[in-house]
Amino acid sequence: MHVYYCKKCKADSMTPVCDHCGMPITALNQNERFKWRYIRTPLGDTPTLLGALRVMVVTMTVLVTLMFLGEIIFSPNKENAVRMFGYSGILPWALTLLIGGAAAICLVLGLQGREEMHFVVDARGAHLQTWIPPSRLKCLARSIPYEAYNIATDPEGNARMLIGETHLLWADVCRCEIRRHAGRIDLYRPSGFRFMSLYPERQEMEAIENYIMPKMKQLVHR
Protein backbone atom coordinates (compact mmCIF):
# COMPACT_ATOMS: atom_id res chain seq x y z
CA MET A 1 0.00 0.00 0.00
CA HIS A 2 1.44 3.35 -1.06
CA VAL A 3 0.90 5.96 1.65
CA TYR A 4 2.15 9.32 2.86
CA TYR A 5 3.22 9.87 6.45
CA CYS A 6 2.03 12.96 8.29
CA LYS A 7 4.60 13.89 10.96
CA LYS A 8 2.12 16.16 12.72
CA CYS A 9 -0.52 13.45 13.21
CA LYS A 10 1.98 10.56 13.17
CA ALA A 11 -0.35 8.67 10.86
CA ASP A 12 -0.48 7.48 7.27
CA SER A 13 -2.67 8.99 4.58
CA MET A 14 -3.62 7.63 1.18
CA THR A 15 -3.16 11.05 -0.46
CA PRO A 16 -0.67 13.94 -0.08
CA VAL A 17 -3.35 15.69 1.97
CA CYS A 18 -3.57 14.28 5.50
CA ASP A 19 -6.82 12.41 6.17
CA HIS A 20 -6.70 13.42 9.83
CA CYS A 21 -5.76 17.12 10.03
CA GLY A 22 -6.54 18.09 6.42
CA MET A 23 -3.17 19.79 5.92
CA PRO A 24 -0.92 19.09 2.89
CA ILE A 25 1.96 16.73 3.61
CA THR A 26 5.24 18.45 2.77
CA ALA A 27 8.51 16.89 1.56
CA LEU A 28 6.72 14.07 -0.24
CA ASN A 29 9.97 12.39 -1.27
CA GLN A 30 10.84 11.94 2.40
CA ASN A 31 7.37 11.10 3.68
CA GLU A 32 6.03 8.69 1.07
CA ARG A 33 6.39 4.99 1.79
CA PHE A 34 5.07 1.52 1.06
CA LYS A 35 3.66 -0.71 3.77
CA TRP A 36 2.11 -4.15 3.57
CA ARG A 37 1.54 -7.37 5.45
CA TYR A 38 2.78 -10.80 4.37
CA ILE A 39 1.81 -14.10 6.00
CA ARG A 40 3.99 -17.17 5.56
CA THR A 41 4.90 -20.50 7.12
CA PRO A 42 8.65 -21.23 7.41
CA LEU A 43 8.12 -24.82 6.23
CA GLY A 44 6.57 -23.53 3.01
CA ASP A 45 9.24 -20.89 2.43
CA THR A 46 11.78 -22.29 -0.03
CA PRO A 47 14.77 -20.06 0.92
CA THR A 48 14.33 -20.84 4.62
CA LEU A 49 14.01 -24.60 4.06
CA LEU A 50 16.90 -24.84 1.59
CA GLY A 51 19.10 -22.64 3.79
CA ALA A 52 18.61 -24.91 6.81
CA LEU A 53 19.24 -28.06 4.76
CA ARG A 54 22.31 -26.52 3.14
CA VAL A 55 23.88 -25.77 6.53
CA MET A 56 23.28 -29.34 7.66
CA VAL A 57 24.75 -30.85 4.46
CA VAL A 58 27.85 -28.65 4.62
CA THR A 59 28.41 -29.50 8.28
CA MET A 60 28.09 -33.23 7.64
CA THR A 61 30.42 -33.02 4.62
CA VAL A 62 33.09 -31.20 6.63
CA LEU A 63 32.91 -33.75 9.46
CA VAL A 64 33.24 -36.74 7.12
CA THR A 65 36.13 -35.09 5.26
CA LEU A 66 37.98 -34.36 8.50
CA MET A 67 37.51 -37.95 9.69
CA PHE A 68 38.77 -39.26 6.34
CA LEU A 69 41.85 -37.03 6.47
CA GLY A 70 42.47 -38.06 10.08
CA GLU A 71 42.50 -41.73 9.10
CA ILE A 72 44.95 -41.03 6.27
CA ILE A 73 47.32 -38.96 8.40
CA PHE A 74 47.26 -40.69 11.77
CA SER A 75 46.20 -44.29 11.14
CA PRO A 76 49.04 -46.78 10.60
CA ASN A 77 46.77 -48.77 8.30
CA LYS A 78 45.74 -46.54 5.41
CA GLU A 79 43.09 -49.04 4.33
CA ASN A 80 40.95 -47.81 7.25
CA ALA A 81 40.32 -44.63 5.30
CA VAL A 82 38.90 -46.67 2.42
CA ARG A 83 36.78 -48.82 4.77
CA MET A 84 35.10 -45.65 6.01
CA PHE A 85 33.11 -45.56 2.78
CA GLY A 86 32.16 -49.21 2.93
CA TYR A 87 29.00 -50.82 4.31
CA SER A 88 30.35 -50.91 7.86
CA GLY A 89 32.04 -47.49 7.73
CA ILE A 90 31.01 -44.01 8.75
CA LEU A 91 29.46 -42.98 5.42
CA PRO A 92 26.23 -45.00 5.78
CA TRP A 93 25.79 -43.62 9.28
CA ALA A 94 26.38 -40.12 7.95
CA LEU A 95 23.68 -40.63 5.33
CA THR A 96 21.30 -41.92 8.01
CA LEU A 97 22.01 -38.89 10.18
CA LEU A 98 21.52 -36.65 7.15
CA ILE A 99 18.06 -38.05 6.47
CA GLY A 100 17.14 -37.92 10.16
CA GLY A 101 18.41 -34.36 10.40
CA ALA A 102 16.35 -33.31 7.37
CA ALA A 103 13.24 -34.82 8.96
CA ALA A 104 13.99 -33.03 12.26
CA ILE A 105 14.42 -29.70 10.45
CA CYS A 106 11.08 -30.13 8.69
CA LEU A 107 9.43 -30.99 12.03
CA VAL A 108 10.87 -27.92 13.75
CA LEU A 109 9.88 -25.62 10.88
CA GLY A 110 6.40 -27.12 10.92
CA LEU A 111 6.05 -26.48 14.67
CA GLN A 112 6.99 -22.84 14.15
CA GLY A 113 3.63 -22.30 12.47
CA ARG A 114 2.38 -19.18 10.76
CA GLU A 115 4.14 -15.84 11.06
CA GLU A 116 2.90 -12.39 10.12
CA MET A 117 5.45 -10.03 8.60
CA HIS A 118 4.82 -6.28 8.45
CA PHE A 119 7.05 -4.42 5.99
CA VAL A 120 7.64 -0.70 5.60
CA VAL A 121 9.82 0.71 2.83
CA ASP A 122 10.57 4.42 3.12
CA ALA A 123 13.23 6.95 2.17
CA ARG A 124 15.59 5.72 4.92
CA GLY A 125 15.45 1.98 4.34
CA ALA A 126 13.46 -1.23 4.80
CA HIS A 127 11.82 -2.12 8.10
CA LEU A 128 10.30 -5.39 9.26
CA GLN A 129 8.26 -6.52 12.26
CA THR A 130 7.51 -10.23 12.72
CA TRP A 131 4.52 -11.43 14.75
CA ILE A 132 3.29 -14.92 15.65
CA PRO A 133 0.30 -16.26 17.60
CA PRO A 134 1.30 -16.41 21.29
CA SER A 135 2.44 -19.98 21.95
CA ARG A 136 5.19 -21.42 24.13
CA LEU A 137 5.61 -24.35 21.74
CA LYS A 138 6.10 -22.04 18.75
CA CYS A 139 8.66 -20.03 20.73
CA LEU A 140 10.48 -23.22 21.72
CA ALA A 141 10.61 -24.33 18.07
CA ARG A 142 12.17 -20.96 17.21
CA SER A 143 14.59 -21.08 20.19
CA ILE A 144 13.31 -17.77 21.50
CA PRO A 145 11.88 -16.87 24.94
CA TYR A 146 8.16 -16.52 25.49
CA GLU A 147 7.76 -12.82 26.31
CA ALA A 148 4.25 -11.99 27.45
CA TYR A 149 4.95 -8.24 27.47
CA ASN A 150 5.33 -8.35 23.66
CA ILE A 151 1.77 -9.61 23.19
CA ALA A 152 -0.66 -7.16 21.61
CA THR A 153 -3.91 -7.32 19.66
CA ASP A 154 -4.21 -6.77 15.92
CA PRO A 155 -6.93 -4.60 14.31
CA GLU A 156 -9.24 -7.66 14.28
CA GLY A 157 -8.79 -8.14 18.03
CA ASN A 158 -6.66 -11.29 17.81
CA ALA A 159 -3.69 -11.74 20.14
CA ARG A 160 -0.23 -11.75 18.59
CA MET A 161 3.34 -11.58 19.88
CA LEU A 162 6.20 -9.53 18.47
CA ILE A 163 9.26 -11.77 18.06
CA GLY A 164 11.54 -9.66 15.90
CA GLU A 165 12.19 -6.22 14.50
CA THR A 166 14.73 -5.48 11.76
CA HIS A 167 15.81 -2.19 10.21
CA LEU A 168 18.10 -1.94 7.18
CA LEU A 169 19.26 1.43 5.84
CA TRP A 170 19.65 1.81 2.09
CA ALA A 171 23.22 3.05 2.61
CA ASP A 172 24.09 -0.32 4.17
CA VAL A 173 22.64 -2.46 1.35
CA CYS A 174 25.49 -3.86 -0.76
CA ARG A 175 23.42 -5.76 -3.31
CA CYS A 176 19.77 -6.10 -4.26
CA GLU A 177 18.29 -9.04 -6.17
CA ILE A 178 14.80 -8.68 -7.64
CA ARG A 179 13.16 -12.06 -8.21
CA ARG A 180 9.93 -11.30 -10.01
CA HIS A 181 8.88 -14.93 -10.56
CA ALA A 182 9.28 -15.65 -6.85
CA GLY A 183 7.67 -12.33 -5.88
CA ARG A 184 10.63 -11.49 -3.67
CA ILE A 185 13.28 -8.79 -3.30
CA ASP A 186 16.48 -9.88 -1.53
CA LEU A 187 18.65 -7.30 0.20
CA TYR A 188 22.26 -8.25 0.97
CA ARG A 189 24.61 -6.89 3.64
CA PRO A 190 27.43 -7.68 2.93
CA SER A 191 27.08 -8.70 -0.72
CA GLY A 192 27.32 -12.43 0.10
CA PHE A 193 24.77 -12.50 2.94
CA ARG A 194 21.01 -12.17 2.44
CA PHE A 195 20.09 -9.86 5.31
CA MET A 196 16.41 -9.30 4.51
CA SER A 197 13.83 -10.50 1.99
CA LEU A 198 10.87 -8.37 0.98
CA TYR A 199 7.66 -10.04 -0.20
CA PRO A 200 5.70 -7.24 -1.92
CA GLU A 201 2.15 -7.62 -3.12
CA ARG A 202 2.09 -8.60 -6.78
CA GLN A 203 0.25 -5.49 -7.91
CA GLU A 204 2.81 -3.22 -6.21
CA MET A 205 5.97 -5.14 -7.15
CA GLU A 206 6.90 -2.84 -10.03
CA ALA A 207 6.18 0.35 -8.05
CA ILE A 208 8.40 -0.79 -5.18
CA GLU A 209 11.14 -1.76 -7.64
CA ASN A 210 11.10 1.71 -9.15
CA TYR A 211 11.12 3.23 -5.67
CA ILE A 212 14.21 1.41 -4.42
CA MET A 213 16.23 1.21 -7.67
CA PRO A 214 17.86 4.67 -7.35
CA LYS A 215 19.00 3.78 -3.82
CA MET A 216 20.85 0.58 -4.75
CA LYS A 217 24.60 0.21 -5.22
CA GLN A 218 24.25 -3.08 -7.12
CA LEU A 219 21.01 -4.28 -8.68
CA VAL A 220 20.41 -7.76 -10.10
CA HIS A 221 17.27 -9.01 -11.86
CA ARG A 222 16.55 -12.74 -11.74
Steps between C-alpha positions, in 0.01 A plus 500: 500500500644835394446761771625836621607555859381809684757593767252727676236229549750211496267311269487381141281651231405364160546842336749789538232675705478359853175313567512601866594870520422597139837670450725430197788264572828672416827344379321218320825332397587455867153416628366259239536130572368153427359277771345156480443178688624157392403170663718193456591167656875427529447141382345629178767764442754360254799723595456422870468124444789476253720720720451273802563185295807654338657575839440143613647349180810720516556415866468127436733521198767682701482245783533201266789665314685573824453141619626369165808723513562397861503133402745570217737707713494327837394140437784251446273301270397723211235250392286623792437818305358296212288285735332817624301509177405135515184339638635491855669842487397848602345603167177298536456638850559850367230449238262371768571803717451724197154360432408513869627856524294605197189349659575679830543833319166457324335414834644807672401730213152350504465564875594864448164554332375812329676834530376845406755736348437875485723686254559872461718641223575871529766753405736377775486126442301179546336411830348173616296387800425129546201380703377151590201366695600485869614143566775356718542207261549731201756701698682181599513389135656837414742488798372831631357590844128535555460870582149583614570875502538489119144374453257745342175484305470555126228717339269194497545452875713185478797455733846499345857517629786705359806276459728711284565844360754574226608829345729525197616837366539538125857624552587163656355286218785360289293310245135466405352206309151536353336162443177576320395137445540428871339832597796584721765770537820391677717758673861405577735636767782421429465398135524127582245493784124533450408731787132556420242380248204713399179333382304780328145462380494402134316811387756727670816308406593730212428819698722386787774403254496847349502652848809318625702480175663846532614411853685180407875463453465171310176380344440152358186375324428127512 
